[in-house]
């Protein structure tokens, strides 16, 4: 992963996200002496945040944006007590849509591969790097195993948008449609309806106890309403 160059006159558009990224990287490094492959000192994590935020700010994005990243990180904070390795879950959030093209099907795989390249450069160990990549790949299905608390936290945080107020959910659905503006209406309706049915068929949308209590009922109501509006109920 090539860091974006930082210059003295660059205005940081997201200082809080930069702060959170630096804290997460430091926690993920743990007691390991920060070192990149070959024994060189690990690089400053800040340019990596620039690179990731640049990806999350690509002009074709309407829902999978920096705002979505920040929201997922906030929901992870709410669910933090359920996680086994909070820093790993937070890193997975940063990478889970880092590569995103709505006309491609391999976004999660490419995002996981990006993490597998970047995290060792940052001095993060092999086990944690592998776990971050596994969690990113898990967002393909949002169906973590019952013995996977970190997967449950990430997936719940990513799906929490489904439990917004009617206006918030409508804005989310509209943003998704805009990202797929290149898809004709009939094809979009068919594909979106299939996604909604897949989600509604899950025994539980939210696997953490807190996520279930906070978001399950509202999310199912929103999904059902959207499916009805699409004529796919």
Secondary structure, DSSP 8 states (H G I E B T S, - for coil): -------TT---S-HHHHHHHHHHHHHHHTTS--B-TTS-B---THHHHHHHHHHHT-TT-SSSSHHHHHHHHHHHHHTGGG-S-HHHHHHHHHHTTSS--TT-S-HHHHHHHHHHHHHHHTT--HHHHHHHHHHHHHTTTT---TT-HHHHHHHHHHHGGGGS-HHHHHHHHHHHHHHTTTS-HHHHHHHHHHHHHHHHHSS-S--SHHHHHHHHHHHHHHHHHHHHHTT--
